[in-house]
Amino acid sequence: ESIRVNNGPLAPIAVKTWHIVDATWPPGEGFSANRIGGVTTDGSRAYNGDLAEMLIYDHPLTDAERNLVGWYLAQKYGLQTGYVEP
């Protein structure tokens, strides 16, 4: 499992602002209803906010592909991130 926020580590992040979150799960550990917006398998720690866009790919993205998508989203939504122009 790999999770990044604004092209940086998953660490305490600012609230009440937009972020680009990208996550990769190993084969066999796909999404379930409680994984989108929930922190635990039973959904007891649910996300309470807006979701502007969700992109799902059929393969793990390379670092270059992640950067391209992240940079595009940062430009689209006017976000300050660690992504660089490709």
N, C-alpha and C positions, 0 to 999 in steps of 0.2 A: 504494500500500500504506500502510495506517495501522494502527499498533499502539499501544495504550495499556495501562498496568498500573495498576490501582486508580484509574482516571480521571486518571492523570498520564502523564508521558512515559516511554518505554521507556528506562530508565537502570539502572545497577546496583541490583538489588533484593535484599531480604533472602532468605536461603535458609532452608529448613526451616520455612516458614510458608505459609499459603494466600494466593493473590492472585486478583484478577479481571482477566483479560486479555481485551481485545476487539481484534479485527483485522478489517480490511476490505481486500479485494483488488479491483483493477480488473477489469472484464469481460474474460474470456478467460484470467485467471490464477486459476483455481479451486484447490481443495484437491487434493492428490494424497496417496498413501499416505505419502510421506516428509515431507510438510509438517505433519502432525499428530504432534507429538512429536519431529520432527527439525528441525535448524537449517539443514542444507544440502540441496541437491537429491539427494545420494546417501545422506542419512540418517546420515552419519558422526559427527554430533554430536547424538546422541539425547537426548531428555529422560528423566530418571530420577526419576520421582515419581508421585504420584497425580493423577488427573483426576476431580474430583467431578461435573462436569456440563459438557456441551457443548450450546450452543444455536446453531442455524444458521438464518438467515433468507433469504428469497428476494429481499431488497432491502437496500441499505445503510441502516442505521438513522440517523435524524436524531439530533442531539445530545440532544434531549428524550427520544427513545426509548432511546438508550444510557444516559442517566442513570436512567431508570425501571427498566430491566433491571438495571443495576449496583446501584442502591439496593436493589432487591428481593433480589438475590443477597447483598449485604453484610448485610442483615437476616437472611436465611435461614441464613447460615453464621457470623454474628457477627463480621464482618470490619471493621477500621478502614480506610476508603477516603475518597476525595475526592468520592464521590457524595452528593448532597443529597436530602432527602425531597421528592418531587414535590408 
